[in-house]
Structure formats: structure tokens, C-alpha cells
Amino acid sequence: METKKTPFYENHILNKAKMVDFAGFKMPIQYAGIVPEHRKVRKKVGLFDVSHMGEFVVKGPGAFDFIQKMTTNDVSKLQPYRIQYSSMCYDDGGIVDDLLVYRFPDHYMMVVNASNLNKDFQWLESHKPSSGVDLINRSDEIGLLALQGPKAQSLLRKLTPANLDDLNYYWCLENEVAGEKMIISRTGYTGEDGFELYMPGEIGPKIWGAIMEAGVDYEIEPIGLGARDTLRLEMCYALYGNDIDQSTHPFEANMGWIVKLEKGNFTGREALIDKKTAGIKRKLVAFELKERGFPRQHYKIFHNGNEVGEVTSGTFSPSLNKGIGMGYVPKELSSIDNPIQIQIRDNLLEAVIVAPPFWKKSSHK
């Protein structure tokens, strides 16, 4: 199958991005380098192409009931233009995907992970009622930019008449940016203040150019997927395929807060009730290395010389200047300050379990 290009592909090439194949797309992994890009977002502002994400529009008289059945969070709590973090689960409680649910006055939008796009759509299609629900995959039509960093609002204010001061975290609005209509969403995956801009793909290059030009005074730079990963890990945001997947359930992944068992029936509810009643046997924890090292996914976790788990996500933190990671360990070993060891090649490096997130100076509202 041919690798797709996002609407911003030429912008990446012009900016000398290192391109990689990711989730079926040609995507920029880095431009100037992961560490300087990471620090740019923490201190000022950066622009990400995240057009590889999937967007499904759900409408019709049965849309609410359908999404309420398919997701773990309570969609009845959503006012128009409110956004909700949620998940979809299999019948056994394993995670299909984590996602965002947007409520608009006359429809909903589900934003799913790029690597799960086709799987998620098929899962939803297979559970859709025969009438009353229209499920439309708009992923190929939509360009998506994430403007992230403490200076994001000051920059975007130059390009939109929208009242950004009143746009709170996990809310969105419909307005113009650089004269073009789009969805402006106060969301992101970095821990910093910022916005995600959903637009028709054909206007993407124009909007990229307008943002980069308006951002010169803020020293804006394009940011690749490499820094996006280190930024999200410093916030302990779970990544599907690393920290959560079909073999994990929300309670052990610290996602119990998006499981509303009391809302009524939804897919996976009975299994999740059983898991909560039985109690979790393992837990996703955050750890810091006490020695210099670079933990990676699948590295083994030890406690008192015994293997007890493995790293699900790991990196060298550009903000904290130390090795950090997440992984599952038995619940009885999951306490804060509990010492563990990470096997890196032939060495067991000392580490300690810490309270998430690693980055505690987040600028998001």
C-alpha cells in the first residue's frame, strides 16, 4: 500500500525534515533535532503536523446512544463544543484505542490514533445500528496542525478574531484562522498550552505559512514526531502500542477516571466491573533512573534481582536531564519511592518509582 503524504509534506521538505514512514504516512521525525525541538515547545512555541490522526464524524438521531455505548466515558456530560478524553474497550476490557470525543451542535467527532485508524473504524462499523447513525471517515479530508507552547495563544491571537481568553482547556470553537474557517481546539499532547487546528486539507499549506510567519517574533520552529514523543512521555500520557493496547485495561493503566461504570451499558462494561471488583494485579508506573542511562521499550524491570516487568516507554528527558520511563510492575511494588532496576544491556541501573507527571511546570490552562 502506498505511503500517504499529509497536506504539509512540501513544508517538511522545505524545512529539511528527516522523514520516516509512520502509520501509513510520510512524517517528519525531526528537523533541527529532538532535544532543541523539545525545549522550544517547553519554553516558547512549536508547530506540529499531526494530520495522520483519524477523524470520524458521527451524526443522526442515534449518534449519542451509539457513542455512549462504544466509549467508556460519559458522553452525556458533554455540552456543545466540549471535548472528552475517552477510550473504547473490547468485550474482555482490553483497550481498542484511546481517543477524543468532540460534541458539536448537530454531530460528534471522534479523533483516534493514526496507527489504529482502520481498525477503529471497522470496530465502530461492526457495532453501528442498522439505522439512525451515520459514521463518516473524514481522515483523508482533514489537515491537522498542533500549535504548542507557552507562547501559542499570543501567536494565534494575531491570526484569529476568536476570543481565545475564554477558550478553556478541552473546549473548542469554530472560527477563522488567517481568513479560513476551521475548528480551533484547546488541546494537545505536550503538557504545554496550545491549540489543535482542524482544517480542510487543501488550505493546509497556506495556514502553515501564516502561522510560521506570525511566529517569527516568538522564534517558532516546526517540531517532529520525535519531540512529540519525549514531550508526551514527560507528561506520562499513555501511547497506544506502547503503554496501552488490547492486553491492557484502563484501571491498570491509570485510566480508571475515564471509565464511568455508573452511566449504564457500554461495550466492555461487565468485564471492567469484574476487573475492578477483583482488584488490579499490576500497575503502570513512572520511574526515573538514578544513574545515567537511556531506557527503551521492552527493557526489563527488576526488583531485588528478580524480573518483575518491562519498560513500555522510555527516553532521556531533555527537560530533566535524566532517563525516564513507564512500565507495568506488580501492584505491591508500585508505591512511590520504591526502588527498582532497569536492565540496559548487561547492566542493572538503579531507578526509583516517582509520582507522575515528570514535568510539573505545565503551561496548559
C-alpha positions in Angstrom: 0.0 0.0 0.0 1.3 3.4 -1.0 2.5 5.6 1.9 0.3 8.7 2.2 1.5 12.3 2.3 -0.1 14.9 4.6 -1.1 18.4 3.2 2.1 19.7 4.8 4.6 17.3 3.1 6.2 20.0 1.0 6.6 22.2 4.1 8.5 19.5 5.8 10.8 19.0 2.8 11.5 22.8 2.6 12.4 22.7 6.3 14.8 19.8 5.7 12.9 17.4 7.9 14.1 13.9 8.4 11.1 11.9 7.1 10.0 8.5 8.2 7.2 6.1 7.4 4.8 6.2 10.3 1.2 4.8 10.5 1.0 4.8 6.7 2.2 8.3 6.3 5.4 10.1 5.4 6.0 12.1 8.6 8.8 14.3 10.0 10.6 12.7 12.9 12.8 15.7 13.4 14.1 19.0 11.9 16.8 20.7 14.0 17.0 17.7 16.4 14.7 16.2 19.0 16.3 17.9 22.1 16.2 21.5 20.7 12.7 21.0 19.3 11.5 19.6 22.7 13.0 22.6 24.6 11.5 25.0 22.1 8.0 23.8 22.9 8.6 23.9 26.6 9.9 27.4 26.5 8.3 29.1 23.6 6.2 27.6 20.8 6.4 24.9 18.1 4.2 23.7 15.2 3.4 20.0 14.6 1.8 18.3 11.7 -0.5 15.7 13.2 -2.6 15.1 10.1 -2.0 11.4 10.4 -4.6 11.3 13.2 -8.1 9.9 12.3 -11.3 11.9 12.4 -14.7 10.2 12.3 -17.9 12.2 12.1 -20.9 10.6 13.9 -24.4 12.1 13.3 -28.0 11.2 13.2 -30.7 10.7 15.8 -28.9 7.7 17.3 -25.4 9.3 17.4 -25.4 10.0 21.2 -26.6 6.5 22.1 -24.0 4.9 19.8 -21.0 6.8 21.1 -22.3 6.3 24.7 -22.3 2.5 24.0 -18.9 2.4 22.3 -16.9 4.6 24.7 -16.1 4.3 28.4 -16.6 7.9 29.5 -20.0 9.6 29.9 -20.9 11.4 26.8 -24.0 12.9 28.5 -21.6 15.3 30.3 -20.6 17.0 27.0 -22.0 20.4 26.3 -21.7 21.7 22.7 -18.1 22.4 21.8 -16.8 20.4 24.8 -14.2 17.7 24.3 -13.8 14.5 26.3 -10.9 12.1 26.7 -12.2 8.5 26.5 -11.4 5.0 25.4 -13.0 2.1 23.6 -12.8 -1.4 25.0 -13.2 -4.9 23.7 -15.7 -7.2 25.4 -13.0 -8.5 27.7 -12.0 -5.0 28.9 -8.9 -4.7 26.7 -8.3 -1.3 25.1 -9.3 -0.8 21.4 -7.9 2.7 21.5 -7.9 5.9 23.5 -9.5 8.9 21.7 -11.1 12.3 21.9 -14.8 12.8 21.6 -15.9 16.3 20.3 -19.5 17.4 20.7 -20.9 19.9 18.1 -24.4 21.3 18.0 -25.6 18.7 15.4 -22.9 16.0 15.4 -20.0 14.4 17.1 -16.4 13.9 16.1 -14.1 11.1 17.3 -10.4 11.6 17.0 -8.4 8.4 17.0 -4.8 7.3 16.9 -3.2 7.1 13.4 -1.9 3.5 13.9 -5.5 2.4 14.8 -7.5 4.3 12.3 -8.7 1.5 10.1 -9.1 -0.9 13.0 -11.2 1.6 14.9 -13.4 2.5 12.0 -14.1 -1.2 11.4 -14.8 -1.8 15.1 -17.3 1.1 15.1 -18.9 0.0 11.8 -19.4 -3.6 13.1 -21.3 -2.2 16.1 -23.3 0.5 14.3 -27.1 0.1 14.3 -28.8 -0.5 11.0 -30.4 2.9 11.1 -30.2 6.3 12.9 -26.4 6.6 12.8 -24.2 8.0 10.1 -20.5 7.2 10.6 -18.2 9.0 8.2 -14.4 8.7 8.0 -13.1 12.2 7.2 -9.5 11.5 8.0 -8.2 12.0 4.4 -10.0 15.3 4.0 -8.7 17.0 7.2 -5.4 18.7 7.8 -4.4 19.0 11.5 -1.8 21.2 13.0 -0.9 21.4 16.7 0.5 24.8 17.9 2.0 24.1 21.3 3.9 26.1 23.9 3.6 28.9 26.4 3.5 31.5 23.6 0.9 29.6 21.5 -2.0 31.9 22.5 -0.1 35.1 21.9 0.8 33.9 18.4 -2.6 32.6 17.4 -4.3 35.8 18.6 -2.5 37.5 15.7 -4.3 35.3 13.2 -7.9 34.9 14.5 -10.8 37.1 15.7 -11.8 34.3 18.1 -11.8 35.1 21.8 -9.0 32.7 22.9 -9.1 34.0 26.5 -12.4 32.4 27.0 -11.5 29.1 25.3 -10.7 26.7 28.2 -8.7 23.5 28.1 -10.7 20.7 26.4 -13.1 23.1 24.7 -13.2 24.1 21.0 -14.8 26.6 18.7 -15.4 27.2 15.0 -13.9 30.4 13.7 -11.3 31.7 11.2 -7.5 31.5 11.2 -5.7 33.6 8.5 -9.2 34.1 6.9 -10.0 30.4 6.7 -12.8 28.6 8.6 -11.7 25.8 10.9 -12.1 24.1 14.3 -9.8 25.7 17.0 -9.4 23.2 19.8 -7.6 23.9 23.1 -5.9 20.5 23.3 -2.6 18.9 22.8 -0.2 16.1 23.6 2.7 18.0 25.1 1.7 19.3 28.5 2.0 22.9 27.3 -0.7 25.4 26.4 -1.7 25.1 22.8 -4.3 24.5 20.1 -5.1 21.9 17.5 -6.4 23.3 14.3 -8.7 21.1 12.1 -8.9 22.4 8.6 -9.7 21.3 5.0 -6.5 19.7 3.7 -6.3 21.9 0.6 -5.8 25.1 2.7 -3.1 23.5 4.9 0.0 24.9 3.3 -1.5 28.5 3.4 -2.2 28.1 7.2 1.3 26.6 7.8 2.8 29.6 6.1 0.7 32.1 8.0 1.5 30.6 11.4 5.2 30.4 10.7 5.3 34.0 9.5 3.3 35.2 12.5 5.5 33.2 14.8 8.8 34.8 13.8 8.7 37.1 16.8 8.3 34.1 19.0 11.1 32.1 17.4 8.6 29.4 16.3 10.1 26.3 14.8 8.5 23.2 13.2 8.6 20.2 15.5 8.8 16.5 14.6 7.3 13.3 16.0 10.4 12.6 18.0 10.0 15.6 20.2 6.2 14.9 20.4 7.1 11.6 22.0 9.5 12.9 24.5 7.1 15.7 25.4 4.2 13.4 26.0 6.3 11.0 28.0 7.4 13.7 30.4 3.7 14.2 31.0 3.1 10.4 31.4 0.5 10.5 28.6 -0.1 6.9 27.5 0.8 5.9 23.9 -1.2 3.2 22.3 1.0 0.3 21.2 3.5 1.2 24.0 1.7 1.8 27.3 -1.8 0.5 26.4 -3.1 -2.0 23.9 -5.5 -4.9 23.7 -3.8 -6.7 26.5 -4.2 -3.8 29.0 -7.3 -2.5 30.6 -8.0 1.1 31.8 -7.7 0.5 35.5 -4.2 -0.9 35.5 -3.2 1.9 33.0 -4.2 4.7 35.4 -7.2 5.5 33.1 -9.9 4.5 35.5 -11.0 8.1 35.6 -12.4 7.8 32.1 -14.4 4.7 32.9 -17.9 5.6 34.1 -19.4 2.3 35.1 -22.5 4.0 36.5 -23.5 5.5 33.2 -25.2 2.3 32.0 -24.3 -0.3 29.5 -21.3 0.0 27.2 -19.0 -2.4 25.4 -16.6 -4.0 27.9 -18.5 -2.8 31.0 -19.2 -6.2 32.5 -15.5 -7.2 32.2 -14.4 -3.9 33.6 -16.7 -4.3 36.6 -15.2 -7.8 37.2 -11.6 -6.4 36.9 -12.4 -3.5 39.3 -14.0 -5.9 41.8 -11.1 -8.3 41.7 -8.6 -5.5 42.0 -5.6 -4.8 39.7 -2.7 -7.2 39.8 -0.2 -4.8 38.0 0.0 -1.1 37.6 1.6 1.3 35.1 4.2 3.3 36.9 6.6 6.2 36.2 10.3 5.8 37.1 13.5 7.9 36.9 16.9 6.5 36.6 19.3 7.4 39.4 22.3 6.6 37.1 22.9 8.0 33.6 21.2 5.8 31.0 18.6 5.7 28.3 15.7 3.3 29.0 13.8 2.0 26.0 10.6 0.0 25.3 10.9 -3.7 26.3 13.9 -3.2 28.6 13.4 -5.5 31.6 12.4 -4.1 35.1 13.9 -5.8 38.1 13.3 -5.6 41.9 15.8 -7.1 44.3 17.3 -9.1 41.4 14.1 -10.5 40.2 12.5 -9.6 36.9 9.1 -8.0 37.6 8.1 -6.2 34.4 9.3 -4.3 31.3 9.6 -0.7 30.1 6.7 0.4 27.9 8.0 3.8 27.1 11.5 5.3 27.9 13.7 8.2 26.9 16.3 10.6 28.1 14.3 13.6 29.3 15.5 16.9 27.7 13.7 18.9 30.5 15.0 16.9 33.5 18.3 15.7 32.0 17.9 12.2 33.2 16.5 8.8 32.0 12.7 8.4 32.5 10.2 5.8 31.6 7.0 4.0 32.3 6.2 0.3 32.7 4.0 -2.2 34.4 5.0 -3.7 37.7 3.1 -5.8 40.2 0.7 -3.6 42.3 2.5 -4.4 45.5 5.7 -2.9 44.0 4.1 0.2 42.6 4.4 2.6 45.6 6.1 6.0 45.1 9.8 5.9 46.0 10.0 2.1 45.6 13.5 1.2 44.2 13.7 -0.8 41.0 16.4 -1.6 38.5 16.3 -1.3 34.7 18.4 -3.7 32.6 20.3 -1.7 30.0 22.5 -4.1 28.0 24.3 -6.2 30.6 23.9 -3.7 33.5 21.2 -3.2 36.1 20.8 0.5 36.6 19.2 1.9 39.8 15.9 3.6 39.4 13.0 4.8 41.6 9.2 5.0 41.1 8.0 8.6 41.1 4.7 10.4 41.1 3.5 11.3 37.6 4.0 13.5 35.6 7.7 14.0 35.3 7.2 17.6 34.0 5.4 19.6 36.7 5.6 23.1 35.2 3.0 22.6 32.5 1.6 25.8 30.9 -1.7 24.4 29.7 -4.8 26.1 31.1 
